[in-house]
Amino acid sequence: MGGEEGSCLATIRVHHSASRDILKAIQPDNVIVPEWLSIDCRDLDGVLECTVRVDCRIPSRILSLRNTLDDLLRAIRVAIDVIEGSRNA
């Protein structure tokens, strides 16, 4: 999909000391996606960065972008809760 015209892009950055563990926890959710959607998450030494790109030439796909971001944020929140809960146990 690259940086072509008609694509919408959003990036989430989460600063957390366990960013690598968070990435490992959410990675399985990002395996199968439609060809018009791409999700790229990486650990940048204490910062989890996830970029979602959608081909927005079909306007309804903008909602898919929002829903994908919501799903990612929920998965990140759960991963953080589990990691921090295990630290406090």
Biopython code that builds the backbone (N, CA, C, O; Angstrom):
import numpy as np
from Bio.PDB.StructureBuilder import StructureBuilder

atoms = [
    (1, "MET", "N", (0.830, -1.185, 0.000)),
    (1, "MET", "CA", (0.000, 0.000, 0.000)),
    (1, "MET", "C", (0.875, 1.249, 0.000)),
    (1, "MET", "O", (0.490, 2.272, -0.567)),
    (2, "GLY", "N", (2.051, 1.177, 0.631)),
    (2, "GLY", "CA", (3.010, 2.278, 0.586)),
    (2, "GLY", "C", (2.438, 3.613, 0.990)),
    (2, "GLY", "O", (1.562, 3.673, 1.853)),
    (3, "GLY", "N", (2.915, 4.692, 0.381)),
    (3, "GLY", "CA", (2.447, 6.032, 0.705)),
    (3, "GLY", "C", (1.572, 6.598, -0.393)),
    (3, "GLY", "O", (1.564, 7.806, -0.631)),
    (4, "GLU", "N", (0.836, 5.728, -1.062)),
    (4, "GLU", "CA", (0.058, 6.147, -2.210)),
    (4, "GLU", "C", (-1.108, 7.045, -1.839)),
    (4, "GLU", "O", (-1.575, 7.063, -0.700)),
    (5, "GLU", "N", (-1.560, 7.787, -2.835)),
    (5, "GLU", "CA", (-2.703, 8.673, -2.657)),
    (5, "GLU", "C", (-3.936, 7.839, -2.324)),
    (5, "GLU", "O", (-4.124, 6.750, -2.866)),
    (6, "GLY", "N", (-4.763, 8.352, -1.441)),
    (6, "GLY", "CA", (-5.974, 7.642, -1.049)),
    (6, "GLY", "C", (-5.795, 6.775, 0.180)),
    (6, "GLY", "O", (-6.732, 6.091, 0.594)),
    (7, "SER", "N", (-4.610, 6.788, 0.772)),
    (7, "SER", "CA", (-4.448, 5.987, 1.985)),
    (7, "SER", "C", (-4.495, 6.892, 3.211)),
    (7, "SER", "O", (-4.008, 8.022, 3.196)),
    (8, "CYS", "N", (-5.091, 6.366, 4.259)),
    (8, "CYS", "CA", (-5.180, 7.058, 5.546)),
    (8, "CYS", "C", (-4.217, 6.363, 6.500)),
    (8, "CYS", "O", (-4.071, 5.141, 6.475)),
    (9, "LEU", "N", (-3.571, 7.150, 7.328)),
    (9, "LEU", "CA", (-2.527, 6.631, 8.211)),
    (9, "LEU", "C", (-2.726, 7.176, 9.616)),
    (9, "LEU", "O", (-3.040, 8.351, 9.806)),
    (10, "ALA", "N", (-2.538, 6.299, 10.599)),
    (10, "ALA", "CA", (-2.577, 6.728, 12.002)),
    (10, "ALA", "C", (-1.494, 5.971, 12.752)),
    (10, "ALA", "O", (-1.255, 4.791, 12.497)),
    (11, "THR", "N", (-0.842, 6.661, 13.679)),
    (11, "THR", "CA", (0.218, 6.046, 14.472)),
    (11, "THR", "C", (-0.078, 6.233, 15.952)),
    (11, "THR", "O", (-0.430, 7.323, 16.401)),
    (12, "ILE", "N", (0.074, 5.143, 16.698)),
    (12, "ILE", "CA", (-0.072, 5.145, 18.152)),
    (12, "ILE", "C", (1.319, 4.955, 18.731)),
    (12, "ILE", "O", (2.063, 4.077, 18.293)),
    (13, "ARG", "N", (1.673, 5.773, 19.712)),
    (13, "ARG", "CA", (2.946, 5.586, 20.425)),
    (13, "ARG", "C", (2.644, 5.481, 21.918)),
    (13, "ARG", "O", (1.989, 6.344, 22.502)),
    (14, "VAL", "N", (3.139, 4.403, 22.517)),
    (14, "VAL", "CA", (2.930, 4.160, 23.938)),
    (14, "VAL", "C", (4.306, 4.037, 24.590)),
    (14, "VAL", "O", (5.085, 3.143, 24.260)),
    (15, "HIS", "N", (4.588, 4.936, 25.505)),
    (15, "HIS", "CA", (5.855, 4.904, 26.242)),
    (15, "HIS", "C", (5.671, 4.008, 27.467)),
    (15, "HIS", "O", (4.854, 4.290, 28.344)),
    (16, "HIS", "N", (6.445, 2.929, 27.508)),
    (16, "HIS", "CA", (6.333, 1.990, 28.628)),
    (16, "HIS", "C", (7.618, 1.180, 28.700)),
    (16, "HIS", "O", (8.167, 0.786, 27.671)),
    (17, "SER", "N", (8.093, 0.934, 29.901)),
    (17, "SER", "CA", (9.349, 0.190, 30.061)),
    (17, "SER", "C", (9.251, -1.239, 29.524)),
    (17, "SER", "O", (10.270, -1.848, 29.200)),
    (18, "ALA", "N", (8.042, -1.772, 29.428)),
    (18, "ALA", "CA", (7.851, -3.142, 28.930)),
    (18, "ALA", "C", (7.323, -3.146, 27.496)),
    (18, "ALA", "O", (6.545, -4.023, 27.121)),
    (19, "SER", "N", (7.738, -2.183, 26.709)),
    (19, "SER", "CA", (7.213, -2.068, 25.341)),
    (19, "SER", "C", (7.458, -3.333, 24.516)),
    (19, "SER", "O", (6.620, -3.708, 23.696)),
    (20, "ARG", "N", (8.593, -3.990, 24.726)),
    (20, "ARG", "CA", (8.875, -5.220, 23.979)),
    (20, "ARG", "C", (7.882, -6.321, 24.353)),
    (20, "ARG", "O", (7.410, -7.049, 23.480)),
    (21, "ASP", "N", (7.562, -6.448, 25.639)),
    (21, "ASP", "CA", (6.590, -7.458, 26.077)),
    (21, "ASP", "C", (5.193, -7.130, 25.573)),
    (21, "ASP", "O", (4.441, -8.032, 25.204)),
    (22, "ILE", "N", (4.846, -5.870, 25.553)),
    (22, "ILE", "CA", (3.543, -5.461, 25.028)),
    (22, "ILE", "C", (3.450, -5.831, 23.553)),
    (22, "ILE", "O", (2.429, -6.347, 23.099)),
    (23, "LEU", "N", (4.518, -5.567, 22.810)),
    (23, "LEU", "CA", (4.547, -5.916, 21.388)),
    (23, "LEU", "C", (4.332, -7.413, 21.195)),
    (23, "LEU", "O", (3.554, -7.825, 20.335)),
    (24, "LYS", "N", (5.020, -8.225, 21.990)),
    (24, "LYS", "CA", (4.867, -9.683, 21.896)),
    (24, "LYS", "C", (3.433, -10.104, 22.186)),
    (24, "LYS", "O", (2.913, -11.034, 21.569)),
    (25, "ALA", "N", (2.798, -9.415, 23.129)),
    (25, "ALA", "CA", (1.431, -9.776, 23.521)),
    (25, "ALA", "C", (0.413, -9.435, 22.442)),
    (25, "ALA", "O", (-0.553, -10.174, 22.253)),
    (26, "ILE", "N", (0.609, -8.332, 21.734)),
    (26, "ILE", "CA", (-0.396, -7.919, 20.746)),
    (26, "ILE", "C", (-0.088, -8.434, 19.349)),
    (26, "ILE", "O", (-0.976, -8.421, 18.496)),
    (27, "GLN", "N", (1.111, -8.878, 19.082)),
    (27, "GLN", "CA", (1.504, -9.292, 17.738)),
    (27, "GLN", "C", (0.601, -10.358, 17.127)),
    (27, "GLN", "O", (0.272, -10.243, 15.946)),
    (28, "PRO", "N", (0.179, -11.391, 17.861)),
    (28, "PRO", "CA", (-0.673, -12.410, 17.238)),
    (28, "PRO", "C", (-1.984, -11.859, 16.685)),
    (28, "PRO", "O", (-2.556, -12.448, 15.768)),
    (29, "ASP", "N", (-2.470, -10.741, 17.223)),
    (29, "ASP", "CA", (-3.724, -10.161, 16.743)),
    (29, "ASP", "C", (-3.578, -9.502, 15.377)),
    (29, "ASP", "O", (-4.580, -9.190, 14.734)),
    (30, "ASN", "N", (-2.349, -9.288, 14.928)),
    (30, "ASN", "CA", (-2.129, -8.521, 13.708)),
    (30, "ASN", "C", (-1.672, -9.392, 12.543)),
    (30, "ASN", "O", (-0.943, -8.922, 11.670)),
    (31, "VAL", "N", (-2.090, -10.654, 12.521)),
    (31, "VAL", "CA", (-1.577, -11.567, 11.513)),
    (31, "VAL", "C", (-2.373, -11.502, 10.211)),
    (31, "VAL", "O", (-1.786, -11.299, 9.148)),
    (32, "ILE", "N", (-3.667, -11.667, 10.269)),
    (32, "ILE", "CA", (-4.488, -11.731, 9.062)),
    (32, "ILE", "C", (-5.322, -10.460, 8.948)),
    (32, "ILE", "O", (-6.203, -10.196, 9.767)),
    (33, "VAL", "N", (-5.020, -9.678, 7.907)),
    (33, "VAL", "CA", (-5.770, -8.448, 7.652)),
    (33, "VAL", "C", (-6.071, -8.363, 6.160)),
    (33, "VAL", "O", (-5.356, -8.955, 5.351)),
    (34, "PRO", "N", (-7.116, -7.638, 5.791)),
    (34, "PRO", "CA", (-7.418, -7.482, 4.361)),
    (34, "PRO", "C", (-6.278, -6.770, 3.633)),
    (34, "PRO", "O", (-5.479, -6.074, 4.260)),
    (35, "GLU", "N", (-6.202, -6.941, 2.322)),
    (35, "GLU", "CA", (-5.109, -6.350, 1.551)),
    (35, "GLU", "C", (-5.119, -4.824, 1.573)),
    (35, "GLU", "O", (-4.092, -4.204, 1.298)),
    (36, "TRP", "N", (-6.241, -4.213, 1.890)),
    (36, "TRP", "CA", (-6.339, -2.756, 1.911)),
    (36, "TRP", "C", (-6.007, -2.164, 3.282)),
    (36, "TRP", "O", (-6.141, -0.959, 3.496)),
    (37, "LEU", "N", (-5.572, -3.026, 4.208)),
    (37, "LEU", "CA", (-5.244, -2.612, 5.569)),
    (37, "LEU", "C", (-3.863, -3.142, 5.933)),
    (37, "LEU", "O", (-3.547, -4.302, 5.665)),
    (38, "SER", "N", (-3.044, -2.295, 6.541)),
    (38, "SER", "CA", (-1.757, -2.792, 7.047)),
    (38, "SER", "C", (-1.540, -2.271, 8.464)),
    (38, "SER", "O", (-1.893, -1.140, 8.798)),
    (39, "ILE", "N", (-0.950, -3.130, 9.280)),
    (39, "ILE", "CA", (-0.639, -2.795, 10.671)),
    (39, "ILE", "C", (0.831, -3.138, 10.893)),
    (39, "ILE", "O", (1.263, -4.268, 10.666)),
    (40, "ASP", "N", (1.578, -2.152, 11.335)),
    (40, "ASP", "CA", (2.999, -2.364, 11.599)),
    (40, "ASP", "C", (3.287, -1.878, 13.014)),
    (40, "ASP", "O", (3.170, -0.689, 13.309)),
    (41, "CYS", "N", (3.665, -2.810, 13.884)),
    (41, "CYS", "CA", (4.015, -2.459, 15.258)),
    (41, "CYS", "C", (5.470, -2.808, 15.497)),
    (41, "CYS", "O", (5.966, -3.827, 15.015)),
    (42, "ARG", "N", (6.144, -1.955, 16.243)),
    (42, "ARG", "CA", (7.551, -2.202, 16.559)),
    (42, "ARG", "C", (7.905, -1.581, 17.901)),
    (42, "ARG", "O", (7.255, -0.656, 18.388)),
    (43, "ASP", "N", (8.973, -2.136, 18.476)),
    (43, "ASP", "CA", (9.485, -1.647, 19.749)),
    (43, "ASP", "C", (10.660, -0.718, 19.467)),
    (43, "ASP", "O", (11.624, -1.107, 18.808)),
    (44, "LEU", "N", (10.576, 0.494, 19.962)),
    (44, "LEU", "CA", (11.637, 1.483, 19.777)),
    (44, "LEU", "C", (12.279, 1.810, 21.120)),
    (44, "LEU", "O", (12.327, 2.970, 21.530)),
    (45, "ASP", "N", (12.772, 0.779, 21.801)),
    (45, "ASP", "CA", (13.479, 0.948, 23.074)),
    (45, "ASP", "C", (12.679, 1.763, 24.089)),
    (45, "ASP", "O", (13.044, 2.888, 24.433)),
    (46, "GLY", "N", (11.602, 1.181, 24.550)),
    (46, "GLY", "CA", (10.770, 1.844, 25.550)),
    (46, "GLY", "C", (9.560, 2.548, 24.971)),
    (46, "GLY", "O", (8.780, 3.156, 25.704)),
    (47, "VAL", "N", (9.400, 2.471, 23.668)),
    (47, "VAL", "CA", (8.233, 3.066, 23.014)),
    (47, "VAL", "C", (7.662, 2.028, 22.048)),
    (47, "VAL", "O", (8.348, 1.571, 21.134)),
    (48, "LEU", "N", (6.409, 1.667, 22.262)),
    (48, "LEU", "CA", (5.704, 0.814, 21.319)),
    (48, "LEU", "C", (5.087, 1.732, 20.274)),
    (48, "LEU", "O", (4.353, 2.659, 20.613)),
    (49, "GLU", "N", (5.382, 1.478, 19.014)),
    (49, "GLU", "CA", (4.826, 2.298, 17.939)),
    (49, "GLU", "C", (4.059, 1.402, 16.985)),
    (49, "GLU", "O", (4.608, 0.444, 16.441)),
    (50, "CYS", "N", (2.797, 1.715, 16.787)),
    (50, "CYS", "CA", (1.953, 0.968, 15.856)),
    (50, "CYS", "C", (1.401, 1.941, 14.824)),
    (50, "CYS", "O", (0.802, 2.963, 15.160)),
    (51, "THR", "N", (1.617, 1.596, 13.565)),
    (51, "THR", "CA", (1.106, 2.412, 12.469)),
    (51, "THR", "C", (0.083, 1.590, 11.705)),
    (51, "THR", "O", (0.339, 0.450, 11.317)),
    (52, "VAL", "N", (-1.075, 2.189, 11.499)),
    (52, "VAL", "CA", (-2.164, 1.548, 10.763)),
    (52, "VAL", "C", (-2.406, 2.365, 9.508)),
    (52, "VAL", "O", (-2.567, 3.584, 9.564)),
    (53, "ARG", "N", (-2.429, 1.682, 8.380)),
    (53, "ARG", "CA", (-2.667, 2.344, 7.108)),
    (53, "ARG", "C", (-3.839, 1.643, 6.420)),
    (53, "ARG", "O", (-3.897, 0.415, 6.368)),
    (54, "VAL", "N", (-4.770, 2.439, 5.894)),
    (54, "VAL", "CA", (-5.954, 1.912, 5.230)),
    (54, "VAL", "C", (-6.103, 2.614, 3.884)),
    (54, "VAL", "O", (-5.890, 3.822, 3.777)),
    (55, "ASP", "N", (-6.463, 1.860, 2.878)),
    (55, "ASP", "CA", (-6.796, 2.436, 1.582)),
    (55, "ASP", "C", (-8.175, 3.080, 1.732)),
    (55, "ASP", "O", (-9.184, 2.381, 1.834)),
    (56, "CYS", "N", (-8.213, 4.407, 1.745)),
    (56, "CYS", "CA", (-9.458, 5.133, 2.030)),
    (56, "CYS", "C", (-10.196, 5.584, 0.780)),
    (56, "CYS", "O", (-11.060, 6.458, 0.851)),
    (57, "ARG", "N", (-9.866, 5.004, -0.354)),
    (57, "ARG", "CA", (-10.604, 5.387, -1.563)),
    (57, "ARG", "C", (-12.062, 4.963, -1.462)),
    (57, "ARG", "O", (-12.920, 5.496, -2.166)),
    (58, "ILE", "N", (-12.337, 4.021, -0.602)),
    (58, "ILE", "CA", (-13.717, 3.660, -0.260)),
    (58, "ILE", "C", (-13.962, 4.266, 1.117)),
    (58, "ILE", "O", (-13.378, 3.810, 2.100)),
    (59, "PRO", "N", (-14.822, 5.295, 1.207)),
    (59, "PRO", "CA", (-14.970, 6.068, 2.452)),
    (59, "PRO", "C", (-15.303, 5.241, 3.701)),
    (59, "PRO", "O", (-14.884, 5.605, 4.799)),
    (60, "SER", "N", (-16.036, 4.154, 3.558)),
    (60, "SER", "CA", (-16.409, 3.368, 4.741)),
    (60, "SER", "C", (-15.193, 2.741, 5.420)),
    (60, "SER", "O", (-15.274, 2.333, 6.578)),
    (61, "ARG", "N", (-14.087, 2.663, 4.721)),
    (61, "ARG", "CA", (-12.889, 2.068, 5.317)),
    (61, "ARG", "C", (-12.269, 2.968, 6.383)),
    (61, "ARG", "O", (-11.452, 2.513, 7.184)),
    (62, "ILE", "N", (-12.654, 4.233, 6.394)),
    (62, "ILE", "CA", (-12.181, 5.113, 7.467)),
    (62, "ILE", "C", (-12.671, 4.581, 8.816)),
    (62, "ILE", "O", (-11.963, 4.671, 9.819)),
    (63, "LEU", "N", (-13.879, 4.029, 8.834)),
    (63, "LEU", "CA", (-14.390, 3.412, 10.059)),
    (63, "LEU", "C", (-13.554, 2.191, 10.435)),
    (63, "LEU", "O", (-13.354, 1.914, 11.618)),
    (64, "SER", "N", (-13.069, 1.467, 9.440)),
    (64, "SER", "CA", (-12.191, 0.328, 9.723)),
    (64, "SER", "C", (-10.898, 0.797, 10.370)),
    (64, "SER", "O", (-10.366, 0.126, 11.254)),
    (65, "LEU", "N", (-10.396, 1.932, 9.940)),
    (65, "LEU", "CA", (-9.202, 2.508, 10.562)),
    (65, "LEU", "C", (-9.473, 2.801, 12.028)),
    (65, "LEU", "O", (-8.689, 2.427, 12.901)),
    (66, "ARG", "N", (-10.581, 3.470, 12.292)),
    (66, "ARG", "CA", (-10.930, 3.791, 13.681)),
    (66, "ARG", "C", (-11.126, 2.531, 14.519)),
    (66, "ARG", "O", (-10.638, 2.451, 15.646)),
    (67, "ASN", "N", (-11.833, 1.553, 13.974)),
    (67, "ASN", "CA", (-12.081, 0.311, 14.712)),
    (67, "ASN", "C", (-10.792, -0.453, 14.973)),
    (67, "ASN", "O", (-10.625, -1.045, 16.039)),
    (68, "THR", "N", (-9.879, -0.445, 14.005)),
    (68, "THR", "CA", (-8.592, -1.111, 14.189)),
    (68, "THR", "C", (-7.784, -0.427, 15.280)),
    (68, "THR", "O", (-7.157, -1.097, 16.101)),
    (69, "LEU", "N", (-7.794, 0.896, 15.295)),
    (69, "LEU", "CA", (-7.110, 1.637, 16.358)),
    (69, "LEU", "C", (-7.718, 1.322, 17.720)),
    (69, "LEU", "O", (-6.994, 1.124, 18.696)),
    (70, "ASP", "N", (-9.048, 1.274, 17.785)),
    (70, "ASP", "CA", (-9.722, 0.912, 19.045)),
    (70, "ASP", "C", (-9.288, -0.472, 19.507)),
    (70, "ASP", "O", (-8.977, -0.664, 20.683)),
    (71, "ASP", "N", (-9.263, -1.438, 18.591)),
    (71, "ASP", "CA", (-8.856, -2.804, 18.937)),
    (71, "ASP", "C", (-7.416, -2.839, 19.440)),
    (71, "ASP", "O", (-7.111, -3.504, 20.430)),
    (72, "LEU", "N", (-6.536, -2.119, 18.752)),
    (72, "LEU", "CA", (-5.134, -2.070, 19.177)),
    (72, "LEU", "C", (-4.994, -1.470, 20.564)),
    (72, "LEU", "O", (-4.267, -1.998, 21.406)),
    (73, "LEU", "N", (-5.686, -0.374, 20.801)),
    (73, "LEU", "CA", (-5.601, 0.273, 22.118)),
    (73, "LEU", "C", (-6.119, -0.631, 23.223)),
    (73, "LEU", "O", (-5.553, -0.668, 24.315)),
    (74, "ARG", "N", (-7.204, -1.367, 22.942)),
    (74, "ARG", "CA", (-7.725, -2.312, 23.940)),
    (74, "ARG", "C", (-6.706, -3.417, 24.223)),
    (74, "ARG", "O", (-6.473, -3.774, 25.378)),
    (75, "ALA", "N", (-6.102, -3.954, 23.163)),
    (75, "ALA", "CA", (-5.114, -5.018, 23.340)),
    (75, "ALA", "C", (-3.894, -4.514, 24.111)),
    (75, "ALA", "O", (-3.352, -5.222, 24.960)),
    (76, "ILE", "N", (-3.471, -3.303, 23.812)),
    (76, "ILE", "CA", (-2.336, -2.699, 24.529)),
    (76, "ILE", "C", (-2.682, -2.502, 25.994)),
    (76, "ILE", "O", (-1.865, -2.790, 26.869)),
    (77, "ARG", "N", (-3.878, -2.018, 26.268)),
    (77, "ARG", "CA", (-4.304, -1.792, 27.654)),
    (77, "ARG", "C", (-4.322, -3.102, 28.440)),
    (77, "ARG", "O", (-3.858, -3.154, 29.579)),
    (78, "VAL", "N", (-4.860, -4.160, 27.830)),
    (78, "VAL", "CA", (-4.895, -5.464, 28.500)),
    (78, "VAL", "C", (-3.476, -5.948, 28.764)),
    (78, "VAL", "O", (-3.182, -6.432, 29.856)),
    (79, "ALA", "N", (-2.596, -5.824, 27.781)),
    (79, "ALA", "CA", (-1.208, -6.264, 27.959)),
    (79, "ALA", "C", (-0.541, -5.503, 29.104)),
    (79, "ALA", "O", (0.154, -6.100, 29.926)),
    (80, "ILE", "N", (-0.750, -4.195, 29.159)),
    (80, "ILE", "CA", (-0.161, -3.392, 30.232)),
    (80, "ILE", "C", (-0.726, -3.826, 31.588)),
    (80, "ILE", "O", (0.023, -3.965, 32.555)),
    (81, "ASP", "N", (-2.033, -4.038, 31.661)),
    (81, "ASP", "CA", (-2.645, -4.467, 32.924)),
    (81, "ASP", "C", (-2.069, -5.791, 33.400)),
    (81, "ASP", "O", (-1.783, -5.958, 34.585)),
    (82, "VAL", "N", (-1.896, -6.746, 32.467)),
    (82, "VAL", "CA", (-1.356, -8.056, 32.829)),
    (82, "VAL", "C", (0.099, -7.919, 33.289)),
    (82, "VAL", "O", (0.490, -8.489, 34.308)),
    (83, "ILE", "N", (0.892, -7.164, 32.534)),
    (83, "ILE", "CA", (2.303, -6.987, 32.886)),
    (83, "ILE", "C", (2.447, -6.319, 34.242)),
    (83, "ILE", "O", (3.225, -6.771, 35.082)),
    (84, "GLU", "N", (1.706, -5.253, 34.457)),
    (84, "GLU", "CA", (1.818, -4.536, 35.723)),
    (84, "GLU", "C", (1.218, -5.353, 36.861)),
    (84, "GLU", "O", (1.699, -5.280, 37.992)),
    (85, "GLY", "N", (0.175, -6.131, 36.578)),
    (85, "GLY", "CA", (-0.401, -6.999, 37.598)),
    (85, "GLY", "C", (0.563, -8.089, 38.029)),
    (85, "GLY", "O", (0.625, -8.441, 39.207)),
    (86, "SER", "N", (1.318, -8.625, 37.073)),
    (86, "SER", "CA", (2.270, -9.676, 37.420)),
    (86, "SER", "C", (3.461, -9.101, 38.196)),
    (86, "SER", "O", (4.085, -9.807, 38.988)),
    (87, "ARG", "N", (3.767, -7.854, 37.975)),
    (87, "ARG", "CA", (4.859, -7.207, 38.726)),
    (87, "ARG", "C", (4.458, -6.983, 40.182)),
    (87, "ARG", "O", (5.293, -7.026, 41.085)),
    (88, "ASN", "N", (3.166, -6.745, 40.389)),
    (88, "ASN", "CA", (2.674, -6.432, 41.728)),
    (88, "ASN", "C", (2.252, -7.687, 42.496)),
    (88, "ASN", "O", (1.887, -7.604, 43.668)),
    (89, "ALA", "N", (2.302, -8.828, 41.849)),
    (89, "ALA", "CA", (1.838, -10.077, 42.506)),
    (89, "ALA", "C", (2.893, -10.623, 43.439)),
    (89, "ALA", "O", (2.681, -11.657, 44.072)),
]
sb = StructureBuilder()
sb.init_structure("model")
sb.init_model(0)
sb.init_chain("A")
sb.init_seg("    ")
for serial, (resi, resn, name, xyz) in enumerate(atoms, 1):
    if name == "N":
        sb.init_residue(resn, " ", resi, " ")
    sb.init_atom(name, np.array(xyz, "f"), 0.0, 1.0, " ", f" {name:<3s}", serial, name[0])
structure = sb.get_structure()
